[in-house]
Amino acid sequence: MKLRFASLGMVCLAVSAASFGCASLIGIGSPPAEDAGGDTGDDLVDDPSGVRTTVACQEYCDAVMQNCTGEFEQYTARIACVRACNTWEAGTASEPSGNTVACHKRFAGLAASQPQEQCGSAGPAGIGPCGGKCENWCGLLEAACPDNYAEMIDCQASCGALPAASGTYSSGTMQSGNSIECRIYHTNAALENEDTPATHCPHGKFMPDSQCVDPEGPLSCQVYCQNVMGACRGDNTQYESETDCLAACAVFDLGTIDDQNENTVGCRRYHSFSGLSSPNLHCPHAGPTGDGHCGSPTDDTGSCLSFCQLAEAACGTDFVGCMADCPATPGSEANAGYTVGKALEADDLLCRTYYAVKVLGDPTLQAELCAHVDLAGTCPAP
């Protein structure tokens, strides 16, 4: 039968004799397609790690633990290997591809003679034909840290904004740093026993609290832009490019990770996190205007503080004069709902913000575009 854990709460923990009574806790699905030889390798067995699994997963972990060692190590413990394998579909040996046991197992075998080339595909990152890093991370996250997984409307789409540390994966060298590989390591480590989710899930999620962050910490323009562009896409897009985002971000104070209302990067990062699950509501708060939530939440100036800072940095606009005139400009009110698409629809503050960000991203456009930023001018859609 096909074995797939829905969450860590369904995982059999390694407790000697108790492990043999765990079958009712394991997610049992319908039988997988048979391979070319007619043997699915899907019979259930008790692995030496204490986890109930399939023959195919047991054979896979035998191979990957033996063939991928040292600098090519994929798992720090066999139990993490078995539980990762239990989250995968069986697949077929005749066409081993995708995030399946058959694919990972094939590359684990090839790694006996080519560890450098094959171990990254064999392991939990599934590099290349075995699903790729995002599909594998999302699958592990759903199994090990279901609450973190549920925070995202589309895990794989959000994952696309995460940086990659390298083209390969090793559990021994990917335990820190802002990368998808680090998140894979900690999410996989969360599967090891009943205590590890509390330790590793906060590190392995899309916006980690520590470990999988830049050396300077969780607050930087690079991380903010990664977060907001991963959470706010399509109709909720706040920046057309990373260059625009980084340039706009540099105008604001970093603040702290606890900010929720201030005109800071920290506040915008907070709302970008909320944008993972509620983009229509929170993405405008996470963008350049702050939407009256990151900027001026206690008065009636809405997005003016954010806009005037951007306009001054981009076009040399007089800040005091801008703050005096801005509240009368349509679109300056809180909850105006800035998005790139909406900014191109009307002659309002959203449109002016868009052009200010474009000039910040490319100062050579200043002479051409600052007329559209000016509150006394007009702001036509391009």
N, C-alpha and C positions, 0 to 999 in steps of 0.2 A: 504494500500500500504506500501511497505518497505521504510523506511526513512533512508537515510544515507548522512551525510554531506561530501562533497569532500574536503572542506577547510573552514577556518573561514570566508573567503569572501562570502561563501554561507550560513552563519548562520544568522538567523533572530535575530536582536538585540531587546532587550526589550524596546520598546518605545511606550507605551500605545496603542493608536489607530493604530499607524503605524504597530504594530506587526501583526495586522489582515490582512495587505496587503502584507505579506512576503511570501506567498505560492510560488511565482515564484522564490524566492531565495533559496528554500530548494531543496536539491538533492532528487528526487523521482525516485525510482527504480521499478523493476517489483515486483508483489506481492510475499510474502514469502510463503513457504509451510505451509499449515494449521496444527494446532495442533490436538490432538486427539479429541477435542470437536468440531472442525470445526470452532472455532472462533480465528482468527489470532491476535486479539487485536491491529490491525494495522490501525484502523481508525484515521484520523488526528484530533487533538484537540488543543486548545490554553491552554497551561499550565499556572498556576498562576505565574510562573516565567517570563512570557511574551514571551516564546519561543514556536513556533509551533512544535508539537511532536506527538507521537502516544499514544493511550490509554495504550498500554503495557509499554511504557517508563514512562508514568505518574504513573501507578500503581507501577512500579519498584521503582521510586524515592520516592513515598509515603512510601514504605516499608523500603528501605535502610536508609532514613533520620530518620524514626521513630525507627528502630531496632538497628542501628549502631551509637551510640552516645558516648560521652566522650572519653575514651581511644581507643574505637573501631570506632570512626568517620571516614567515608570514603570521605566525601565531605564537604568543608567549606561553600558551598552555593548551594542551590537547582539548580540554573541555570547551575552550573558546572556539576551536576548530569544529568540533562536533555540533555545537549549538548554532554556529554560523551555517553549517551545511544543512541543518534541520530547517532553516528558513527558506531554502531554495527548492524550486520545482525539480523533479527528477530529470527531465530531459531524456534524450535518446542517444545511445552510444553511436548510432549510425550517422547522426547529424548533430554533433556536440557543439552547441552554440547558445548564446544568451546566458542569463544568470541562472544556470542550472547545475545540478550535481554533475551531470555528464560532462559539461564543458570544463568546469573546474578540475574534475578528476583527470580529464585528458591532459591538461597542461601540467598537473602535478606529476603525471608519469613522464612527460617530456622533460621535466625539470631535472630528472636523474642525470642527464648528460648536458643540459643547457640551463642551469639554474638562473644565470643572469638574464637570459632572454625569456624564460617561461614562468618563473615564480610569481611575478606580478600578476599574470593572468590567472594563475592557479589559486591565489590567495583571496582574501576578503574584498580586495579592490576590484577583482575581475577585469583587469585592464584588457582593452581590446575586445575580442569576440565574446568574452564571458560577461557581457552586460555593461561593462564600464564602471568607472568610479561612482558616478551619481546614482545609477540604478542600484548598485550594491550598497552604497551608504544608505539610501532611502529604505531598502529592504531590511537592513540591519536596524535602522532607527525605528522602524515600525514594530519590529519584534522586541527590541531591547528597551526602547524608550518611547512607548506609544503616546505619552502626553506631549513630548517634544515633536513627534511626527504629526500629531493632530493640529499643532499650531500653524501648519502650512497648508494652504489650499492646494498647492502643486509642488511637492518636494523636489522633484527632478528639475523643474523649471527654475526654482529658487537656487538649487545647487549649481546651476550653470554660471552663477555669478561668483562662486567661490574660487579662489586661486588654487592652482596645483603647484606643489613643491617640486615635483619632478615627473618624469614619464613613467616611473615605476613605483613600487611600494615595498616597504619593509617595516615590520612591526618594531624593530629595534631602533630605527632612526626617525620615526614619524610621530613621536609622542608629544611634541610641542610645536608651536608655530602656526600661523594663520593659513591653514591649507585644508583641502578636502581629505588629504591623506591622514592628517592628524585626527580629523573627525571620524574617519573610518576606524582608526586604531581604538579610540576611546569608546565608540559605539560597540565595537566588537568586544572590548574588554568588559563592557557592561553586562555581557551575557554569561560571564564566568560563574557567578553564584548569586545568591539572593541579596548579598550586601553590595555588590559592585555597581548596580544601577545608580545608587545614591551618589557614588563617587564619580563615576564616569559619564553619566548622561548629561550633566551640566557642561562637561567639556566637549561632548560630541555633537551638540545641537548646532543649528544654523548660526545662532548668535551665542557663542560660548561665554561662560563667565571667566574662564581662565584657561591656561594650557594652550588651547588652539587659538591664540590671539597673537598680535604683533608684539615684538619685544617691548615696546613702550606702553603696552596695555591695550584695553578694549576700546579706547577712544583715539581715533586718528581720522583724518579725512579719507585715507585709503579704505579703512574699515567701514566708515559711514557710507561711502559711495558703493562699496561692495554690498552692504546691507540694503540700502534704499533701491539700488538697481536690481537686486535679486527679489525684493518684495513687491516693488511697484513697477509693473510691466503693462504692456498693452494700453488700454484706455486710461490706466492709472500712472503712466510714465511721468516722472518728474524731471528727468534730464535726458537729453538726446544722446549724450556720450559721457564716458568717464571723464574726459577732459573738461567738459562743462561742469560736471559735478564737483570735481576737485577744485576748480577755480572758484566756484561759488562758495564751497565749503570754507576755503581759506579766508573769506571775508568775516566769518563768524567766530566768536570765541569757542574754544572746545567745550568748556564747561565740565560737567561731571556725568558719570553714567546714571546718576540719580535724578538728573534734570527731567522734568516733564512739562514745564511751562515756559522756561526761559528761552531767550533768543540765542540758543547755543547749538553746537553740533550734538552734544549729549542729548538734548531734548529731541532733536530730529531723529537721532538713532533710536531712541525709545519708541517713537511713533512708527519708525520703519519696521521695528520688530512686530508691533501690533498690526502693521500692514500686511504681514504674512498671512493673517487669517481674516482681516477686515480691510482690504485695500481701498475700497470706495470711501470708507470713513477716515482712515488714518494716513493714507499716502499723501494727501495734500498737507497734512500737518508735518510730515517728514520732509517735504520739499523746500524749495528756496524761499517761498513766502512765509512758511510757518503757519499760514492759514489762520492767524490770530490765536493759535494755540502755543506755538513756539515763537514768542515775540512780545505781544502786548495783550496778554490774557486778562489784565485787570482794568483796562480802559477801553475807549471806543475807537482806537486808532487801528484796530484790526491788523492787517499785514504791513502797515506803513513802516514800522521800524525796520523790518527785514528788507523791504523794497528800497528804502532810502539808503541803507547801508550798501546794498548791491549797486544802486545807481551812482552813489558817490565813488565807490571803488572802480566802477566800469567807465564812467563818463565825467567824473569830476563834479557831479551835481552838488550844489550847496545843500548840506544835510539839514540845516535849520530851516531853510526855505522849503525843502522837500517835506519835512515833517509838518510844516504849517499848511501846505497846500494839499497834501496827499489824502487826508480823510474825506475830502469832497469828491475824489476820483472814483468812478464806478469800479467795483471789483476790489476795493480796498478793505471792505468789511470782513470780519471773521467768517469763516466757513464759506468763503467764495469758491473753494474747491479747485485750487490750481492744479492743472495737469498741462502737459505740453500741448495736447490736442485742443483743450479748452482755451488755452492762451492764444491760439491762432484764429479765434472765432469773432472777437470783438475789440473795439477801441477802448480798453480798460486797463486796470492795473496789472491784470494777469498777463496781458500782451506786453506791457512795458517790462515786467519782470523777465519774461522770456528773452527779450532783446538784451537786457542787462546781462543775463547769464551768457548769452552768445558772445557778447563783447569780452566778458571776463575770460571765456574759453579761448578766444582768438582776438587779442587786442588790435590786430591790424584792421578789424572791422569797425573800429571806433568811429571813424569819420562817416562811415556809411550808415551805421545803425543807431547811434546815440540820439538822433532826432526822434526816433521812435520811443526812446526811453524818457525823453523830456515830458514832464506833466503838462506843459503848455502846448505840446505838439500833438501829432496824431500817430496812432499806432496801427497801421494797416496789417492785415495778414499777408504773409509773403506769397 
